[in-house]
Amino acid sequence: MGVAYLARRLLYGLISLLILSAIVFALTHLLPGDAATAIIGENATPEALAALRARLGLDQPLLMQFAGWLGGMLTGDFGVSTTLNQAAGPIIAERFFNSLALALGTIVVAASLAVPLGVVAAVKRGSRVDGAILTASYVGISIPDFVVAPALIILVASPPLDLFPSSGFVSMTASLGGWIAHIILPVATLTLVLAAHLLRQTRSGMLDVLLSDYIRTARLKGLPERTVLWRHGLRNGLGTTIAVLALDLGYLMGSIVIVEEIFAYPGLGRLIVYAVANRDIPLVEDTALVIGAVYVAANLLADVAHAALNPRMVQS
Amino acid sequence: MTVETSAAAPQGRSNRYLKAGLALTAAALATSALGFLYTPYSPTQVDLVHRLARPTLDHLFGTDRFGRDVLSRVLAGGWRSLTLGFGATGLGLAIGLPVALATGYFRGAVDQIVMRFVDALLSIPTLVFALLIIVGLGPGQLQAILALGVASSPKFVRIVRSAVLAAADEDYVTAAKARGEHALYIQYGELLPNVWPPIIVEASINVGFALMGGAALSYLGLGTQPPFADWGVMINEAQQYISVSFWPLLGPALAICLSIVGFNLFGEGLRDRLHLKASLRDV
């Protein structure tokens, strides 16, 4: 089983990325203002602009430029940042791993909080416990990250507690303790945002399973409730949760943009904000595409996990 | 993939959600309308003697770093924030609805191609998509509305299309086809009136998210530009002085949180009331 299915998913993922790269390229090249005007300003002489465009290759036909950019990305050449005057590849790689640490930390913490709560809420649906969990998650969803972060800073990163640094970054190799101290508040902020969302999805996914025919069959066979829940319910609910986690990664990447900016955390989110604010077009394109690739890869992984957990799904 | 069943959404809860949501959205709209006509102080009146003051009877939410009255600024900034939310949602619908109706109705190869584009666009977060558009348009409130509107349109295409697909085989559509009605008439005269419920629900929830996204853009300095302020700009300005005083943060933070809760509750209550199912993708 499975290989053909996964190959097809892989192909879809790649097509998605190809289309995304075309859209990203089109947006940054067809909208007014190109990299040359971004570098020397709109008041530059036409001659200077033309010379710069020629140097950057912007005078080439668009299709050639697109092929050059995409081909470069595939061979590891991400082009040159126009504001930092450095190769974009190494910058993005470093930021990518910083963001990955943030995202993975958040997913682990959020999942271990939200999944059990979501399952409890689903099992006890309609009860006070369910109501309390739902209401709490509701509040969590509605509070923007840029409100959660300052609130956390006020609570734990200011006097009198002053437990953690409220911004900045220390690399893991320089000081493990410093790295952890700097990553705690960004992870906490992202966790609050993600956990609420994940909890609601887990609850819904579990409800779907619990109200399904085969759970009813298992109950009718007279199996103890615990067996029904653990062996039949969770196994199937887990597949949904994994799919939700992968989808939520997209949600998380959006939040990362804001949270990294607030905490001055050098990841992909802060990089794209920098690139947009300074109109560093190569850096904008590369970062956006990497963010898209992370999402596509995560969903592919989720499909693999889902197929492994639940082989029957693959056939449908 | 669908999830919630009506059995899990008791009528009482949906009514409570709906009422609370209505009350909060009405309050947000009323606040913004009031701020348009009246504020206790001028929202730009500087008072360097009373900077970063804590709340008093004279200044219910305190003053900001220039001694400007926070309550007045929250009131005056309301319509800018709400315009972002409503404007972006309206634009997203204006783009998404025709595309979804056409692809859902005609299906076939064009539908497949359009949906591949939609999937590709959904693989980057709405905010990142909006940033890509801002690169070309530059910062500003109108630009932020355009960017967020375009960026939220793929979501609308997906949601509306699935509703259209579900309705496309109904008898009234078959009958309209048999009568020889024009395809456009069937889309807008027959299908649209029948797929409205999920659209209203999603639009309402999206206003909340667009409000958040718009404030996020303003927070990043890419939306509303100072000296004009919306709630996102105010939160950003307040956060810079957070180590001195956190009072200026309270007003705009409360305003935006309560508004978002309001639009979410309204949409969710409506969804339960109409016995619609939640999609996996949204909240």
Interface residues (C-beta under 8 A of the other chain):
Chain A: Y12 I15 S16 L17 I19 L20 I23 V24 L27 T28 L30 L31 P32 G33 R125 G126 G131 Y138 V139 I141 S142 I143 P144 D145 F146 V147 P150 A151 I153 I154 S158 H197 R200 Q201 S204 G205 L207 D208 L211 T240 A243 V244 L247 G250 Y251 M253 G254 V257 I258 E261 I262 I272 V273 A275 V276 A277 R279 I281 V284 A288 I291 G292 Y295 V296 N299
Chain B: M1 T2 V3 E4 T5 A7 A8 P10 R13 R116 F117 D119 A120 L121 L122 S123 I124 P125 T126 L127 V128 L131 L132 I133 I134 V135 G136 L137 G138 G208 M212 A215 A216 Y219 L220 G221 L222 G232 I235 N236 A238 Q239 I242 S243 F246 L249 A253 I256 C257 I260 V261 N264 L265 A278 L280 R281 V283
